[in-house]
Amino acid sequence: MKQEDRNLAGDLKLNYQDNNFSDFTNKVNWDFQIDESIIATNELRLFYNEIVKNETVGLSGHMTGALNDFKVEEMNATTLE
């Protein structure tokens, strides 16, 4: 899989108050509209090691919340061949 075979596209807004970056994963709220994208499972394995290696996933949806407590609505994830 080549680097150019993957992309993560969308519109990301980070909502925070002064000094929230010191606790980025808990206090900075994301509002991320994920457009049709292709990501590598090897990159996801950094967060969850049980995902299969060396595959790609088509992805779209809307992620909101802090990184340690987010939700994804209208998620569409498909494996690609």
Backbone hydrogen bonds, N-H to C=O, Kabsch-Sander energy under -0.5 kcal/mol:
donor,donor_aa,acceptor,acceptor_aa,energy
5,D,2,K,-1.7
6,R,3,Q,-1.8
7,N,38,I,-2.8
11,D,33,Q,-2.0
12,L,10,G,-0.5
13,K,31,D,-1.8
15,N,13,K,-0.6
15,N,29,N,-3.4
16,Y,14,L,-0.5
20,N,17,Q,-2.1
22,S,19,N,-1.0
23,D,20,N,-1.8
24,F,21,F,-1.1
26,N,23,D,-1.5
27,K,23,D,-2.5
28,V,24,F,-1.5
29,N,15,N,-2.5
29,N,27,K,-0.7
30,W,65,G,-2.5
31,D,13,K,-2.0
32,F,63,M,-3.2
33,Q,11,D,-2.3
33,Q,31,D,-0.6
34,I,32,F,-0.8
34,I,61,G,-3.0
35,D,9,A,-2.2
35,D,33,Q,-0.7
37,S,59,L,-2.2
38,I,7,N,-2.1
39,I,57,V,-2.4
41,T,55,E,-2.6
43,E,40,A,-0.8
44,L,40,A,-1.3
45,R,41,T,-1.9
46,L,43,E,-1.0
47,F,44,L,-2.1
48,Y,44,L,-1.8
51,I,48,Y,-1.4
57,V,39,I,-2.5
58,G,78,T,-3.6
59,L,37,S,-2.3
60,S,76,N,-1.4
61,G,34,I,-2.1
62,H,73,E,-2.1
63,M,32,F,-2.9
64,T,71,K,-2.5
65,G,30,W,-1.9
66,A,69,D,-0.7
67,L,28,V,-0.5
68,N,25,T,-2.5
69,D,66,A,-1.9
71,K,64,T,-2.6
73,E,62,H,-2.8
76,N,60,S,-2.7
78,T,58,G,-2.2
80,L,56,T,-1.6
